[in-house]
Every structure is written in structure tokens, then in C-alpha cells.
Amino acid sequence: FGPETRSAMAEDRCGFPDLTQSVDFTVLGPWKDRNIRYTFGAQSSQLPAETCKAAIRRALKTWADAGVGLTFTEVAAA
């Protein structure tokens, strides 16, 4: 990343603080496992759970359909 990108990444983007103060990280290369497994945990009471789940499923479908070689599999909560 160049200095302009690092500067933009360090700017505030929303009302929630970042989990880390540093934008330095190591790129380890492409993921070896391209099938991402996910589950849903506790849901907020502000929106219906199915509304939230449907939005996330649509977003993951967008990535899967983008042709980047990722698949997403929903698994049961443990």
C-alpha cells in the first residue's frame, strides 16, 4: 500500500472505533480454503432476525457470483 492508501485507511469511517490502531499488517497470500463456512449467532432485537440473515446471505452471494473463486456454506450453530 502507498502512503495515500495508508492515510485513507487511518481516517475515521464511522462512530465505532477500530479494533486496532495500526494499519500495518502482513499479507500472507491467497486463502487456501476458498469455501468459507459461517453461522449466525445471537441476533439484535432492533431488526427481525430473518431480515438480517437475508441481507447477509445476499451479500455473500454477491461475492460468490463475482467470480473470485469463493463459496459460502451456512452451517448450524454449535
C-alpha positions in Angstrom: 0.0 0.0 0.0 1.1 3.5 -0.8 1.1 6.5 1.6 -2.2 7.8 0.3 -3.9 4.4 0.9 -2.4 4.1 4.4 -3.6 7.7 5.2 -7.1 6.9 4.0 -7.2 3.7 6.0 -6.3 5.6 9.2 -9.2 8.0 8.8 -12.4 7.6 10.9 -15.1 5.9 8.9 -18.0 5.6 11.4 -18.9 6.1 15.0 -17.3 2.8 16.1 -13.6 2.6 16.9 -11.3 0.2 15.0 -10.2 -2.9 16.9 -6.6 -2.0 16.1 -4.9 1.4 15.9 -2.3 0.2 13.4 -2.9 -0.3 9.7 0.3 -2.3 9.4 -0.3 -6.0 8.6 1.2 -8.8 6.7 -0.3 -10.2 3.6 0.0 -14.0 3.8 -1.2 -14.6 0.3 -4.4 -16.1 -1.0 -6.5 -18.3 1.2 -6.0 -22.0 0.6 -9.6 -22.9 1.6 -11.9 -21.0 -0.7 -15.1 -22.4 0.9 -16.0 -20.1 3.8 -18.3 -21.6 6.4 -20.4 -19.3 8.5 -23.2 -19.4 11.1 -25.4 -16.9 12.7 -25.1 -16.1 16.4 -27.4 -14.1 18.6 -29.5 -11.5 16.7 -30.1 -7.9 17.6 -33.7 -7.1 18.6 -33.6 -3.9 16.5 -34.4 -5.8 13.3 -36.1 -9.1 12.6 -33.5 -11.9 12.5 -34.6 -13.1 9.1 -34.2 -9.6 7.6 -30.6 -9.6 8.9 -29.9 -13.1 7.7 -31.3 -12.4 4.3 -29.2 -9.3 3.8 -26.0 -11.2 4.8 -26.9 -14.1 2.5 -27.4 -11.7 -0.4 -24.0 -10.0 0.3 -22.3 -13.4 0.4 -24.0 -14.4 -2.9 -22.7 -11.2 -4.4 -19.1 -12.3 -3.5 -19.7 -15.9 -4.7 -21.1 -14.6 -8.0 -18.2 -12.2 -8.5 -16.0 -14.9 -9.9 -13.3 -14.7 -7.3 -13.5 -18.4 -6.5 -15.1 -18.1 -3.1 -18.1 -20.2 -1.9 -20.0 -19.7 1.3 -21.7 -22.5 3.3 -24.0 -21.8 6.1 -23.6 -24.3 9.0 -25.6 -24.9 12.1 -24.6 -23.0 15.2 -22.7 -25.1 17.7 
